Amino acid sequence: MTGTLAAIGAGLAVIGAGIGIGNIGSKAMEAIARQPEVVGDIRSNMILMAALIEGAALIAIILSIFVK
Amino acid sequence: MSKFVAILKKRYKRIIRMKKFVVPFICLFVIMANTFIVEGAETHTAETENATHNHGECSCHHEEKYDPGASAFHHIADANAFHLFGDYYLPLPCLLYAPGKGFTFLMSNDFDMHHHGSGTKAIDGYVMVHGSIMRVNQEGFPMDGEVEVACYTEKTSEDGKVTFQVIYEEKCYALDKKTSYDGGIMGGGVTSFYDFGMTKNVFTMILAFLILFFLFRKAAVSYITRKGQAPKGVQAVIEPLFEFIRNEVAIPFLGSKYEKYLPYLMSIFFFILGLNLIGQLPFFPGSGNVTGNLSVTLVLAVIAALITNFSGNKNYWQHVFNMPGVPLPIKFILTPVELLGLFIKPMTLMLRLFANITAGHIVIIIFVSLIFIFGQAGENLGGSILGGVMAVPLTLFMMAIELLVAFVQAFVFCILTASYIGAAIEEHHEHH
């Protein structure tokens, strides 16, 4: 039962991260389309921001795996 | 009035449109949750029955039920023996210490391992269970010298914790869990003995260090011998990566002082990248899941935190303790938050790398487990073949993703460390 709830928690965390990273990706694509000359800067910033969001989601997932 | 409604509709069009997706999604979620809960309850009762059956009885009866979760955690965990193939293991030196007993030095092959990395011998009260060394923690077992043991069983206690038992002369003896210094999060914990031996992860780290040393030495030599010529061979592999980290990470984040931190950033990038790539190989000399080990990422994160805080200038500490341009009441809230941030930053650094690599490995093992799940642990050949047909493309896909993740995570660790150091050494600006 607790394991099942933990799995649901992990899924919920992924929803949040998915929305966040999706937003980053879409905005980065828009920005690249507008200014293709700064594609390098945008890409590295995009990965940085995605990593920050992913960190929050991963903490939730790890907690949901190990809290039994 | 109708105009107002039209404006409202136009403004909230996106939300109204979203409702179409949200309602079926919630329905699906509720149905899924119900099935999961029912399934969970059923497996739970099955487990407790199993436990009461095993309790009190000491025979080498093997439960041939396949558990993909346990199998996955066994494969990503650190081990005292390095599995080569079949029943052959690479001997690794083990230095064990138990208070009141002193040091014991042995090679991991002294345990005479056969199936699944379980040894058939007990030496000084130590046994090898599933590739990790454990110690007998019960009266009556011969704690000196070498004795033959029959087998090992798992015992599930009422609160669901699994402990191992060794069977010696038809009697059960409880085993301590294996030692680990991650506080028991990965199922270990500090127990009655300490293991200072060279584990699989240590072996893999030394291997990565040697590979990197020879690659960089070769690249450095060709800078002297091929002066003025186009890069070739190893140099042509190392140079673009090196230049990428210098130009995209070090210079933008650290500014003019980048040269001081460049060796550290390069070490951390190539070390993590090398270990990620070695960890992707499913067989010897790979298969050591080093960057997916919490202790390793903890040390990497602590080093990053120390470098950040020791290179922090006056401006950095002022922003932590006494944020300029902020009213006094806000400072009472902001300072604790900033102080917490000092610890949360390295913690996320640690968890991000660990979780990404661990998750990738677990997913691969679960995909491979499909063969055993569909084949009912080897009883059903047709099911195994079906599982295999499904598992191969899925595993291939996941491995391709992991190859990307190996590079991205090394880059992310590097870029985040650089951004933390960059924030710490930043000079004062007047725009507050």
Interface residues (C-beta under 8 A of the other chain):
Chain A: M1 G3 T4 A7 I8 G40 D41 S44 I47 L48 A51 L52 E54 G55 A56 L58 I59 I61 I62 F66 K68
Chain B: A33 F36 I37 E39 G40 A41 H44 G160 I185 M186 E248 V249 P252 T348 L351 R352 F354 A355 N356 A359 V408 F411 V412 I415 L416 S419
